[in-house]
Each structure stands twice: as C-alpha cells, then as structure tokens.
Amino acid sequence: MTKSCFLHIGTTKTGTSAIQATLDVNRDLFNRYDYHIISNSVREGNSDYKLVLAHKMEWKYPIKDISLNLLGIYDKEDKLKFNEATISSYEAEILNSHSSNLIISCEQYSYRIMQEPHLLSRTLKFLAGLGYQTKIVVYLRSQVDWILSDYMQNTKDGGIKSLNKFVYDLLSEEAYLYNLHHLVGLIRRFTDNYILRPYTSKSLNSGDSIFDFLENVLMLTADQCSSIVIPDSKYSNSLKPSKEGISDILEFNRTYRKENPGHYELNRKLVLGLILKSINTEPLVLSEETKAHVMQTYSAGNKELSSIYSQLSNLSA
C-alpha cells in the first residue's frame, strides 16, 4: 500500500497556526478520513517543531535557540539525546498508525532549511524509510505584506523599533529569510513532489487558508469539509494593530514592558487593549519608499516564480 505524507512547512504568517489548530481539534474526524496527525503527547503542542529541531544538526555550543532552550537543551550531549528520543517517538507512532496518509506541519521548516538545507533532506529520508512518499506543501506570501505582518507580531511581542528601521535592518541582516525564490529552489533540490499555494489578502481577510489547505492540498470533498470544526477566532483572525495602535504599543514596550518583562500574560492583555482601542483608525502600511525597497530586493526572484507557476501571480503584483 502506497502511503503519503503531506509535509506542510509554512511559511510564517500564512495561516499555519490556523491550519494546525483545525487539524488538532478535528483529529478524530481526520482519522476517519484516513489522515494521521501526530499526537500532542509526542509533539508537545499543535506543531511538529520537535521533528524539525531533531533533524537540524548544525549548532554552536552552548546552544542559543529559544525553541531548544525552552526544552532545557543547551549542550551537545543533551541535543543528541533529544534527537534520538524525538525520532524514536515519531517512528513508533507512525509505524503504529493504520492510516494511509500522514500530516506533518511546522513553519520552522521554511526558515531553518534556509540556514541548513540538508535538514529537509533528513526529514524526507526519515519518512521514506518508514514507507512514505512525501509531498511538501508551502504557502507563499508577498514580501511586502509578509514583512509588515512580521513587524506587527514583533511589536506585539515587545519590539521597540519603528517600522522603517525594522524593515531596513531586516533587509540588511536577514533578507535571505524572505527569499521565496531561494526557498523554492531548495525544495526542488531535494524533491519534485511539492505543492506551492499563494497566500493573498483574500486568504488573510476571510480565513480561507484553512479551506484552501483542506480542498486544494488534502483534496477533501465539500461534504467532508462541511463536518470540520473551525477553532476559535484567535487562531484565524488575529487582530492587527493600526498606525495609532502601533505607536501606543511601542511606547508601552519602551516603558512599562521594559520594567516588567516577566508579566507575560498581563502584558499580552494590555497590548490587546491598546489594539482594540484604535482598531478602526488609520491602518499601518509601509511607506511608498520602503515598499519599493522591499519589492526591488525580491523583484527578480518573484518574477521568475510567477512566470513558472501561474498560481503565484500575487508575488509579482
């Protein structure tokens, strides 16, 4: 029997969390549809981030990586033990699955393979060893919208940079992380079995990314989709700060939050209040100059992608 794995790798800010939450709350239904989702006891959450980390081998020690540090991993010995335990637990669960299809999802793949490409080949080899033909699934978003969304998230998480400084620093230091042409090239380097889907303003505004994944990736029927429960709106309709809201949050981050860094839940609620207070005011957008700078940075690669893949016309718009 041919077994298939859908390896959903993001990218970030393309509805990945909403898709993962939907898969999680409907896992019994997906089992009936012949799709297995790794248990949360193995994953420790909605995402398969531990499998990503287990297949990433290039580290400087002691490790300074928040995902591993939160798991208590800093040195090489602990990392090797983590690798072995994680891969073993995934292997045991996958081998015990009676489903023909497997879904693995983590947006960390999209940016960590930019840093270490063979991370992807290790995951593909691991799944092939368990008898799975893997199809990589990735959603691609215009860098202008993507970077703006990342800035909003950064500010909500405590960032203090202005929008222009955030963008120009990012393009000076980490522009490669948003290079979709390079990302697709890395995917094609290791496999020709992949699905590229556009993430557009329509997806963002209506939450259609969930149904796009169900209908155009998993190929579920309309009847099957109608039975699926869409989780709480906190996953699919995250609030976006306005221009005024960002100014208030930046001031909050520079003063109260700086002096009270450990009050995570309180800080989150206070930031939410600042967003709601200005929800209907002028939206936050990139200046025309900054927008042009972002577009110029990625123009050549985006044009080539949109010329090869008609569904990616959003990248050259």
N, C-alpha and C positions, 0 to 999 in steps of 0.2 A: 504494500500500500504506500503510495506517494504521500509524504507529509510535507506541509508547507508552514513556513514561519514568516509572519509579517513583522519585520524589524522597523519600527517607527522611531526615527531618530530626531524628530523636531522639524524645523529649527526652533530656537527660542522665540517666544512671542508670536506663535502661530496657532494658539488654541490647544497646545499639547496637554496642559493641565486639565482642560475641559474634556478632552478625549479620554484621558486616563481616568478621570473621575467617573465618566459614563461607563467605561469598561468595568470599573471596580464595582459600582453599585448594581450592575446587571450581570455579574459573572455567572450566576446560575443559569440565566437565560442564554448567555453566550455558550455555556457548556452544552446546552440543548441544541444550539446551532452548530456544534462541532468545533468550537474555538476554545482553547485552553488559555487561561490567564494565570500567570504565576501567583501563588498565594501570598498574601501580605505578610505572613509569618516568615517567609523566605526573603521577600523584597524589603520588608520593614517600611512599607508605605505604598503609594499608588504607582511608583515608578521603579523601573529596573536599574536604578543607578548603581547598585552594588555590582551588577554584572559588568557595567562599563568600567568601574574602578578596578575590578579584578583582572580585566584584560588590558589595563593600562600599566605598562612596565617601566616607563622612563620617569624616574623621580630623583630629586635631590633630597638627601637626608641631612637633618631631620625633615620630614615632610611638612610642608606648609600648604595645606589644602583643606579648606573648610569641610568638605564632604567627608574626607577621611579623618580629620581631626575630631569631628563630632562623633565618630565611631571609636575614638580613643586610639587611633593609629598614627604614629609618628616615625617609627624606625623601620628598618628593612625587615627585621625578623617578624614584627607584627604584621607588616604588609604581606609577607609571604604566607603567613598563617591565614590571613584574611582571604587571600587569593584562593588557597586550597579549600577552605571551608565554604566560600561562596560558590565556587564552581561545582563542588561536590553536592551542595544542597540543590542547586539548579538542575544538575544532572539527574539526581534522584527523583525530583518532582516531575521532570519532563519524561523520564522513562516510565513513570507510573501513570502518565496521562493516557486516557483512552480516546482522546480527540485527534482528528486528522490535522487540525490547524492549531498553531501556536501564535500568540501575540506578545511581543516584547516591545516595550515603549520607554524611551528615555531621551530627553532633549540634550542631555550631556554628550551623547554621541556626536552631535553635529559640530560642537566646538572642540571637543577633546581629540577628535580624529584630525582636526586641522593642526593640532600640536604634535600628534603621534599617529600617523596614518595607519600603521600596522595594528593598532587597536581594533580597527574594523575587521581586518583580515583574521585576527584571532577569534573574534566572535563568530564570524562566518565559518571558520574551520571547526569551532566547537559545536555549532549547530549541525553542520554537515556530518560530524562524527556521530551525532545522535539520530541521523537519518532524515534531516530536514533540508528541503530546498528553500532558501531564504530569499524573500523579496524585500528590498529596502524601500521604505516609504519616507519621503521627506516633503515638507511644505515649505515653499519659498515665498518670501515677502519682500517688497520693495524696500531697499535700504533706508530711504527717507522716512517711511513710516516705522520701520523696524527700530532704527536708532532713536527716533522720538519716543517710541514706546519704552525702550530700554532706559531712556533718561527719566521718564516718569516713574518707572519702577525704582531706579536708583535713588531718586529724590524721596520717594515714599519710604525707602529703607534707610534713610539718614544722610543721603548725599547733600553736599553744600555747594556744588559748582553751578554756575549759570548754564543755561542751555548751550550757548555758543562755545563756552570753554569746554564743556563736556564733549561736544561734538569734535572740536578741533583737537583736543587731547586724544580722543579715541582714534581719530583718523591718523594721528601722528604715531601712536603707540600700538594700536591693536586693530588696524584696518583689515588685516587678514581674516579676522574672525567673522567678518560680514561679506567676505568674497565668495559669493554663491557660485561663480564660475569655477573657482578652485575646488569648492566643496563637491560639486557635481563631477568634476574631473577625478577627484579621489574615489568617489563611489564607482565610477566607470573603470577605474584602475583595477578594482578588485572583483567587480561583477557586472554583468549586463542585465541583471534581473532587478529592476528598480522601478518605482513609480514617483514621478515628480508632480506635485499638485500646487497650484497657485493659492496664496493666501491674500485676499483682497479686502478692500474696505467693506464690501458686502458681507464677507465672512465675519469681519470684526464686528459689524453693527448688528447682525442678526443671529450670530452663533451658529451659522451654517457649517462651520468647520467640522462640527460633530457629525452632522448628517452626510457631509462630503466624505468623511472617513468611512462611515458605515456603508454608504451606497456606492462610492466610486473606488474604494480600496478593498473593503471586505466583500463588496458586491452583494449585500443583503437586499432582499426584496422589500417592497413597500409594506407588505404585511408584517414582515419580521421587524422592520424599523418602528412600526406603529406600536409594538409591545415594549419598546425600550424606554426606560425612565430616564429623563434628563435631570441631573442633580441640581442642587441649589444654585442660584444665580451667581453666587460668589465665585464659582468656577468659570462660568461662561460669559459674564457681563461685568468684568472688573471695572471699577469706577476710574475715570481718567481725570486728573486734575486740570483745571482751566489755567489760563495765564495768571490770573489773580491767585488761584489756589496754590500754584507752584511758588509764587512769591511768599505767601504765608507759610508754606511748609519749609522753605529754605530758611526763613527767619526762625521758625520753630527749631529746626535742626541745629542752627548755629548757636542757639541759646539754651533752651530747656533741655533738649535732647542730648546735647553735648555734656551737660552736667548730670544727666540721669540715664546713662547708656544701658543700664540693666533692666529698665522698666519696659520690657518689650511689649507686653500686652497693652499697657496703658498708653505707650507711645503710638501704637497702632490705632487705638481708638481715637486718640487726639488728632492724628493725621486724617483719619476718616472724617472727623467732624469738620476739619478745615476744607476738605474736598467738597463735602456736601454743602457747606456754607456758600461756596462760589460756583456751584455746579452749572448754573445757567448763564454764566458770564463768558467773556471772550475766550475762545478755545486757544490752547497753546499750540503754536505751529513754528516750524523753522522759518527764519528769515529767508528771503529770496536768495541772498548771497550765500548763506550757509547751505541751503537746499541745493544750489548749483554746485557748491563744492563737493557735497556728498555724491550727487549724480555724476559729476565728472570723474570722481575717484573710481566708480564702478561701471562707467558707461560702456566701455569696450566689451567687458565680460558679459554684462547683461544683454547687450545687443546680440552677441553670439548665441547666448542661451535662448533668447526669444526667437531667433531665426531658425534654430534647430527644433525647438519644442514650442509648437503653436500655443499650447495652453499657458505658456509663461509670458504672454504679451504684457502682463502687468509690470514686468521688470523694466521694460524699455519705454513705458508711458511717461 
